[in-house]
Amino acid sequence: MEKKYNNMDKIESTKVIEIIKDYKSRPNKDLILVLEFVKKDYELTKESLIKLTEHLDKLEITYNTILKEYESRNVVSK
């Protein structure tokens, strides 16, 4: 599932950045907005990393399988 950012996400992220820069003087509702935004971003990042890790593992297995076959076909006499 690929996340596509729309205009509202850009506006929200801009607002979040502004709040983060001045979080000490912001009201609780702004802090809650940032917490929700960061949590959402954290979960999306975590999900992406898990998918990428699984993909990397599969690539490694495929590479090693093909390499083993290639090496078995090209045995060099010593």
C-alpha positions in Angstrom: 0.0 0.0 0.0 1.7 3.2 -1.2 1.0 6.4 0.6 0.2 9.3 -1.8 0.4 12.8 -0.3 -2.3 15.2 -1.3 -2.6 18.9 -0.7 -4.1 18.4 2.8 -1.1 16.3 3.9 1.2 19.0 2.7 -0.7 21.7 4.6 -0.8 19.5 7.7 2.9 18.7 7.6 3.7 22.4 7.2 1.6 23.2 10.2 3.2 20.3 12.2 6.6 21.7 11.4 5.6 25.2 12.6 4.2 23.7 15.8 7.4 21.6 16.4 9.5 24.8 16.0 7.6 26.5 18.7 6.1 23.7 20.8 6.8 25.3 24.2 4.2 28.0 23.6 1.6 26.0 21.7 -1.7 24.8 23.2 -2.4 21.2 23.9 -4.6 20.7 20.9 -1.6 21.6 18.7 0.6 19.2 20.6 -2.0 16.5 20.1 -2.0 17.2 16.3 1.8 16.8 16.3 1.6 13.6 18.3 -1.0 12.1 16.0 1.0 13.1 12.9 4.2 11.7 14.2 2.5 8.5 15.3 1.0 8.1 11.8 4.3 8.8 10.1 6.1 6.4 12.5 3.7 3.6 11.6 4.0 4.2 7.9 7.8 4.3 8.1 7.8 1.1 10.2 5.5 -0.7 7.7 7.7 0.4 4.8 10.9 -0.8 6.6 9.3 -4.2 7.3 8.3 -4.6 3.6 11.7 -3.5 2.4 13.4 -5.9 4.9 11.3 -8.8 3.6 12.1 -7.8 0.0 15.8 -7.6 0.8 15.7 -11.1 2.4 14.0 -12.5 -0.7 16.6 -10.8 -3.0 19.4 -12.3 -1.0 17.9 -15.8 -1.1 17.4 -15.5 -4.9 20.9 -14.1 -5.4 22.5 -16.9 -3.4 20.4 -19.6 -5.2 21.4 -18.3 -8.6 25.0 -17.9 -7.6 25.2 -21.4 -6.3 23.8 -22.8 -9.5 26.2 -20.6 -11.6 29.2 -21.8 -9.5 28.2 -25.4 -9.8 28.2 -25.0 -13.6 31.6 -23.3 -13.7 33.7 -25.5 -11.5 37.3 -24.5 -11.9 39.9 -27.2 -11.8 42.7 -26.6 -9.4 
